[in-house]
Amino acid sequence: MTTLDDASSTPAPGGGKASTTMRSLSRALEVFEQLQRSDRPQRLSELARDCGISLPTTLRLLRVLQDYGLVSQTEKNYRIGPAVLPAARSFLENDPLVLAARPILLQLATQTHLTASLYSRLGYERILIARVDGTNPLRYDLPLGKRLPLTRGAAGKVLIADLPDDELQHIAEVAVDRRQEDDPFDLAALRSRLPQPGEGYAFSLDERASGVMSAAVAVPNPSGAVTESIALTTPVEAYAEEDLRAQAPELRRAARRLSELLEGVVY
């Protein structure tokens, strides 16, 4: 079996073997994350370019990930491997955030007839971690665990609405680097999409997916950090914009209830 130490043969200055191993692990996770973002298998050259890592090092890292079943290879393409499924199953069955959110999302979807979703911020992206479909199904399939931008869609924008300009600028730069936004895309462009101060919720129409609109609120967190959001989503022809915006108080009640259930829980 290939080891992480094999992925980089040059020790970091002053760090020794432990530092080199940690750097190799970090790079391997970067490659793994990049595969998660793609909707199709990736070639070695694509992964190396997108991660900013040399071809030989990227290949060694991929071999490590293959050894653990996290990556699979078909001809010259690489994709996520089957070892992620046990980890995903464990998360969905045991994570306190998911367990607490399910009945709240079900009640929200039942009351509004809209699709209710819970998102969690993961670095410079967000992921869908729980969803209950409404009576009007969406036009697209958004699987659990999908990595999505923070810069598009109500559920992403509400997670960053209160951040200072320097952090928002960096989020905009990362979105361009990851091809989630077209260059040029700067702080002013991002600010123009965010809700106004005091509005309390974010709204989106045709932003991330055509023919879809969504409203979202942040889940209160005692630490002050905004890491989760709850959204209601619908096809545009099934619901009026003013009616969706009118659901903001119901969204806030659901978010407060979830926050109360999670009080004292580290997640």
C-alpha positions, 0 to 999 in steps of 0.5 A: 500500500502506498503511504502518505509519506510517499507523496512528497519526498522533500521534508518541510524546513524545520518540520521533519517527517511529521510536517511532510506527512501533514502537508501530504495529507493536506494536498491529498484532501485538496485533490479529494475535494476537487473530485467532489466538486466535479459532476464528471470524472476528472483526468489527471491533468485537470486535477493537477491544474485545478489543485495547483499541484505537479502531475507526478505529485497528483498521481502519487496522491491519487494512488494513496486515495485509491488504496483507501477506496476514496478514489476510483479510476476508469481508464484515464479518469478519476472519480470518487470511490465507494469508501465514501458511502460508509462515512456518509451513512454514519453521518446521516444516521448519527449527526445531531444536526441532521437528526434534529433537523429532519422533523423540523424540515418535515413540518415546514414542508408540510405547512408550506407545501414547499421543499425545505432544506438544511445547508451547512457551510464547509469552508468557502462552499455549502453542502446540502445535508437534509431535505424534505420535498414539497408538493411541487417537485423541483426540476433538478435533482440536488443530491445530499452532500453536493458542494455548492457556492456561497455566492449564489442561491439564497441558502448560500448568501444568507450564510455570508450576509453579515461578513466584513468586506475583506472576507467577502472579497476573499470568498469572491476570489475563491469562487472565481478560482473554482469556476463558480463565478465568471471573472471579473467577479468582485466585492461589489458584485457579491454585495449586490446579491446579498440581502439588505442589512436588517432584512433577515432573510435572503432571496434568489431567483434564477441564480443557481438554477433556472426557473427556481426561486428560494428564500433562506434564513440563518440558523442562530448559533450561540457562538455568533458564527453563521454555519447553517441555513434553512431554505424553502425552494419552489419552481417559479411557476408554482408559487408567487414571489411575494408569497415565498417572501411572506414565508420568512417568519415561518423560516425564522421560527423553524431556524430558532427551533433547530437552534434550541434543540442543538443548544449545548451540542457540538456539531 
